[in-house]
Amino acid sequence: MSEVATKLTEPTEYVQFWNDTLADKFDRFRHILMEGLSYHSRVPLERLTVTPGSRILDVGCGWGDTAIQLARKTGPDGYVLGVDCVEQFLTKARDDARKAGLDNIRFITEDVERYPFDGRFDLCFSRFGMMFFENPVLAMKNIRRALRPEGELIFIVWRSSDFNPWLGMAKEVVLRYLPEPGEGARSCGPGPFSMASTEVVSKQLEIAGFRDINFEQLDGPVTVGNSVQDAINFQLAIGPAGEVFREAGELAEQQRPEIEEALREALAYYQDDSGCIVMPSSSWCITARNPVSDH
Ligand SMILES: C[S@@+](CC[C@H](N)C(=O)[O-])C[C@H]1O[C@@H](n2cnc3c(N)ncnc32)[C@H](O)[C@@H]1O
């Protein structure tokens, strides 16, 4: 493989935010973000048939678990390229791939929206890595450029907050004590619900040149904490509630005991027999194809 892990572009404000603010928090809650939410990739990956020797791109691959699953599927004659804008995640991904004995997988730190892909991939996959682009249509066009004609795109995104109480409920609780983040709040990009609308995403994919667009609804459980306290810590660090808490600064710390108590009450309802917090969730598994004609 010829990809070289050199930085080709200056980081955008979102990429900077992922690196300087979210990376450590994500690492701290990897057991939730990678394993607890994995229902949503398990279903599509279990039934995905990959032709041995396929070249596969994993967009926003994080710690690389889905890239590793894909590398096993494509076998020694194929390869997987995992791309993520946070090197810290990829260090762990490379380590896990090495431990798994895989040498058909590579990880590079790049901004997927801007990286000059060259049209070699048979399949592009992403679990929750597509919802943070500065310009989603430009990013989709760039991903299409990575695909060979007839190449396939499969990506998983969250449906709206109404169907994902594991993200929405904690924000409602926190907003009883703290103000909404202001206009100037730093963020990770458009955010987890930015691709919830089938109309919007269909249009974006069409403009980007994709065809045969299909949405499949996946409803299933997510484990958002090993205990009530773990779930509270997670909610106050990451996601919509975490954003409100972070932006409120000193005021949030002053109110922490009351906020934690209110969250404890709300989250305890979802505690299972083993003590884990398990909540309902819903995503779209979206598939699309790069047409032959205009590539
Ligand atoms: C919600 S996480 C999902 C990570 C992983 N796919 C998983 O499911 O565990 C989103 C990932 O997208 C990455 N990301 C966000 N914007 C990106 C960009 N413009 N280019 C590359 N990666 C990006 C983040 O660093 C993060 O690892």
The ligand as an SDF file (V2000), in Angstrom:
LIG
                    3D

 27 29  0  0  0  0  0  0  0  0999 V2000
  -18.3010    9.0050   16.9770 C   0  0  0  0  0  0  0  0  0  0  0  0
  -16.6500    8.6410   16.5700 S   0  0  0  0  0  0  0  0  0  0  0  0
  -16.7930    7.0470   15.7890 C   0  0  0  0  0  0  0  0  0  0  0  0
  -15.4890    6.2870   15.8160 C   0  0  0  0  0  0  0  0  0  0  0  0
  -15.5710    4.8310   15.3370 C   0  0  0  0  0  0  0  0  0  0  0  0
  -16.0050    4.7160   13.9750 N   0  0  0  0  0  0  0  0  0  0  0  0
  -16.4820    4.0410   16.2440 C   0  0  0  0  0  0  0  0  0  0  0  0
  -17.6490    3.7850   15.8740 O   0  0  0  0  0  0  0  0  0  0  0  0
  -16.0370    3.6840   17.3640 O   0  0  0  0  0  0  0  0  0  0  0  0
  -16.3630    9.7020   15.1750 C   0  0  0  0  0  0  0  0  0  0  0  0
  -14.9640    9.5600   14.6290 C   0  0  0  0  0  0  0  0  0  0  0  0
  -14.8500   10.3880   13.4550 O   0  0  0  0  0  0  0  0  0  0  0  0
  -13.5770   11.0070   13.4800 C   0  0  0  0  0  0  0  0  0  0  0  0
  -13.6780   12.2010   12.6230 N   0  0  0  0  0  0  0  0  0  0  0  0
  -14.4570   13.2860   12.8050 C   0  0  0  0  0  0  0  0  0  0  0  0
  -14.2870   14.1660   11.7980 N   0  0  0  0  0  0  0  0  0  0  0  0
  -13.3830   13.6080   10.9450 C   0  0  0  0  0  0  0  0  0  0  0  0
  -12.7700   14.0200    9.7280 C   0  0  0  0  0  0  0  0  0  0  0  0
  -13.0930   15.1910    9.1660 N   0  0  0  0  0  0  0  0  0  0  0  0
  -11.8700   13.2010    9.1420 N   0  0  0  0  0  0  0  0  0  0  0  0
  -11.5290   12.0180    9.7160 C   0  0  0  0  0  0  0  0  0  0  0  0
  -12.0670   11.5620   10.8540 N   0  0  0  0  0  0  0  0  0  0  0  0
  -12.9870   12.3420   11.4670 C   0  0  0  0  0  0  0  0  0  0  0  0
  -13.3320   11.2890   14.9550 C   0  0  0  0  0  0  0  0  0  0  0  0
  -11.9760   11.4830   15.2580 O   0  0  0  0  0  0  0  0  0  0  0  0
  -13.9010   10.0390   15.6070 C   0  0  0  0  0  0  0  0  0  0  0  0
  -12.9250    9.0250   15.7480 O   0  0  0  0  0  0  0  0  0  0  0  0
  1  2  1  0
  2  3  1  0
  2 10  1  0
  3  4  1  0
  4  5  1  0
  5  6  1  0
  5  7  1  0
  7  8  2  0
  7  9  1  0
 10 11  1  0
 11 12  1  0
 11 26  1  0
 12 13  1  0
 13 14  1  0
 13 24  1  0
 14 15  1  0
 14 23  1  0
 15 16  2  0
 16 17  1  0
 17 18  1  0
 17 23  2  0
 18 19  1  0
 18 20  2  0
 20 21  1  0
 21 22  2  0
 22 23  1  0
 24 25  1  0
 24 26  1  0
 26 27  1  0
M  CHG  2   2   1   9  -1
M  END
$$$$
